[in-house]
Amino acid sequence: MNPSNVRRDIWLPLIKRAGVRVRDPYSLRHTFASLGRTSGESAFDVAQMMRHSRSVLVDQVYAHSTPSGIAKVAENVTARALGVKPNLRVIEGGESPDVRQPLENQVEEQTKSAVSA
């Protein structure tokens, strides 16, 4: 089966029927791998689902860090180190005089409320 025929005869009609924006199958694989890894699934399990022979391909080719994935790592490390899970948010653009300030204030407030409870 010719890949261009699959796209023309199967893929594009399915996209039209579903009423979604046109995406190629590779984009869906990329999204699947990225979301799988950032949600905590192992590279091995994601690779198995994608039928890759080596799990390292998932992280090398498909999975890129997303802001939500990076924030999750920061939250988990902070919670492990301080015993308090902060509520971080991703800030895009603009300049902040000290990006540590909001986190420090938030941890102090959460610590105070945990002690007084």
Secondary structure, 3 states (H helix, E strand, C coil): CCHHHHHHHHHHHHHHHHCCCCCCHHHHHHHHHHHHHHCCCCHHHHHHHHCCCCCHHHHHHHCCCCHHHHHHHHHHHHHHHHCCCCCCCCCCCCCCCCCHHHHHHHHHHHHHHHHHC
